[in-house]
Amino acid sequence: MKRLKCLLVCLALTLAGRYALGQSATGDGAGQRWWSHIQFLADDNLEGRDVGSRGYKKASDYMAEQFRAVGLQPAGTEGYRQPMDFYVVRIDETRCSLDLLGGGKAQAVKLGDDAVLGVNWHAAENVEASAVFVGYGLTVPELNYDDLAGQDVKGKIVVFVTGGPADVSGPIKAHYQSGDERRKALLKAGAIGTIAIPNPKSIEVPWSRVAASRFQLRMELRDPGQDVPPPLQVGILFNPARANMLFAGSGHTFQEILAALNADKPLPHFPLVVKVHARIGMTRSEAKSENVVGVLPGSAPDLKKEYVVISAHLDHLGIGEPVNGDRIYNGAMDDASGDASLIEIARAMRDSGTKPKRSIVFLSVTGEEKGLLGSQYFAAHPTVSGTIVADFNMDMYLPLFPLKYLEIQGLGESTLGDDVRAVAGQAGVRVQADKEPDHNRFIRSDQYSFIKKGVPSLAFKFGYIPGTPEEKIFKAWYAERYHAPSDDLSQPVDLPAAAQFNASLENLALRVADADHGPEWKQDSFFRRFVQ
Ligand SMILES: [Zn+2]
């Protein structure tokens, strides 16, 4: 058996054409050892690692123990742990309704099928308001682009399609679509709520999965530690396939809006005829959870107070609506795979006896799925004293096929892009820029908590060439497994490729930790503005 496995691994390595890698992380059994952590973290027994759950606690105990075992020093506020408090809200749909009022009648919007009501700790329980369609609902001050300009949105609900004009760059579109930035602009204009229609061009999961996720717990940090704009009274997500009912009587149709969107023409702006009436029932509670933090201390007296962070998130979606009879959202790739990599990268550094000049922080965060909360908390309340100079975030990098291409989010934004090119080049891996900038992935995981603090960051995906079987595998994974119970231990994963990825991340972190100069944003990077 053993020989057969070795044969298969070696064959796979040869076929993938990868050579000259750090032996420590790709050597005997490295992929299998990486997988063994996922087997623990994504087991049904951990119940999907929801924030504040028993399963999450088992997961954080495991990470703390593994960090200790691979020789990292504790770098939390309580040993390896950094606890924090959350407000928790759960929707109670028996006390919810959504109606479109017009022409003396009310048209009921079917919750789940047609739309999903958002909830937050401070949400209003009863809202009735006029609505205005505002195109993409985007405000980009530096481009003088403002979908709200000249629109009367005061006291109203704004309706928009997600995304933005084709000539606005990906990072800018992504940043101004983030919840905080949108809220800032909408609050300033006096809007009281939103109806977002997902852009059919960049939809990742079928509506049925969006609908199924509406019963998940919503959480907020009790102490976000920075001025986060307050929530709006109501936030609604509308099924694009049913969006036409919003436009009844307005003289516009959703088809017409989509046609303009697909032709990259400006979207119309107009008041809706229907009024929106939402009743929102919810139950409130509180929870505790924790990040897990370990550090490999730097060896250079003048640089050891500078920290390179490698991060991944430990929470997932817990137990939810059943899909094909399975209720446990195991989150094997999302993101037990990243936590497993944290452990294996730390182990490889210990085994090679490397002494990086800067310190390297291994950070496993909670609350990512609730809105990047654990990383936001860490960035606001860092447990290491000194300067965080980089973040490399691993969030379902998807080692589903051999590592020939590495897709990098943030590639062109900082000198870290040059570092990853160098490291990947040595390993015979080609680097690709984000192929789907409209999916906003650069701001959709924990790296964004660091980016907003001015820290150059990168995030990673296995890359592919469009039109190849790898593209099919990648897209099928999103369609079938992303945020579904089938992201579990029964899926096919390329273990040697994962080990190779870990070796590349190890090399990348060491290169940056040992460099004479710390990383910097490129002069023309949009994200440079956050440097403090
Ligand atoms: Zn994730």
Boltz pocket constraint, residues with backbone or C-beta under 6 A from the ligand:
constraints:
  - pocket:
      binder: B
      contacts: [[A, 313], [A, 334], [A, 335], [A, 368], [A, 395], [A, 396], [A, 445]]
      max_distance: 6.0
